[in-house]
């Protein structure tokens, strides 16, 4: 459904919009899906936007081909959430789904419209007052994600289903257009040409305000305030410790000797492979968790600070902090009676996994999880 004005076309859907291969909210999923994540586009608004503009008066003696320098008026930068470096599979998936959602070609790479003045050559066949323009349709909207998790069906019955999770806002743009316009030209109301007429002042006002908003380069991670104890304030921990490992119980998360890395190592009851699981506040509809190693100084599982938006960014151990979303995780659980589980990093929304299931593999994050189900782990109480 379209709701249009002279400047904006909006597409909204009460349910979901996904690519054909993506799961649908409410459909069953399996334990192998606990470590997976899929993009969900919820809405889209297309706004005709002029990026470069110049008024140009053509007299009867100056028709023909002219080279005109257009001044920069607006910049549009591709972003998914606060991420402008579009490299992660999930972010590419969001933009791919946006394209399907609006049924128009949109930019799906790290990109922005020109910030500098630009030249264009135009052949003027009649005298008049012209607005020369370069523009596009800015596409903005909301996206979420679809994750597999436990659902209470009532009457003591549970199932694993695909559930909708929060996301954020995205920005991209369609193909660039350029041209020349006069006030007497008849153009569609919801068009880039109409926006150029407005900028030319054809409706009695000079719509030359630049649209801009501040955008942080990275999500806020709070301060680096170290908690006086390993357990951050506001969190309570399960009694005893857990092992976290592969579903076949052959490999588990292990503190790598002499480093901060967490790797898959042979199944063991060593304190290097023991973890404290602590629950804290509810955010985005789910309980936050911190995961604290029993070994050594009892540090928290943490997403590497230099790889917060990286596909394959490393998870390691660091001193526990009072506020740090890189140390907060959401857990997706299988039905009661099963110890299978998936982990999601709060700061990035990425899922925990590893490149392959093999000895000595580093624990990493992946924007959509692992398609082969290797982001599903077991959480086994040992003490």
Secondary structure as UniProt FT lines:
FT   STRAND          2..4
FT   STRAND          8..12
FT   TURN            20..21
FT   TURN            25..26
FT   HELIX           31..33
FT   TURN            34..35
FT   STRAND          36..41
FT   STRAND          43..58
FT   TURN            60..61
FT   STRAND          64..72
FT   STRAND          79..80
FT   TURN            81..82
FT   HELIX           89..102
FT   STRAND          118..124
FT   STRAND          128..154
FT   TURN            155..156
FT   STRAND          157..174
FT   STRAND          177..181
FT   TURN            183..184
FT   HELIX           192..200
FT   TURN            201..203
FT   TURN            233..234
FT   STRAND          236..237
FT   STRAND          242..246
FT   TURN            247..248
FT   STRAND          251..255
FT   TURN            257..258
FT   STRAND          261..266
FT   HELIX           271..273
FT   STRAND          275..283
FT   TURN            284..285
FT   STRAND          286..293
FT   TURN            296..297
FT   STRAND          300..303
FT   HELIX           305..307
FT   TURN            308..309
FT   TURN            311..312
FT   STRAND          314..318
FT   HELIX           325..327
FT   STRAND          329..333
FT   TURN            336..337
FT   STRAND          340..345
FT   TURN            346..348
FT   STRAND          351..353
FT   TURN            359..360
FT   STRAND          364..366
FT   TURN            367..368
FT   TURN            371..372
FT   TURN            374..375
FT   STRAND          377..381
//
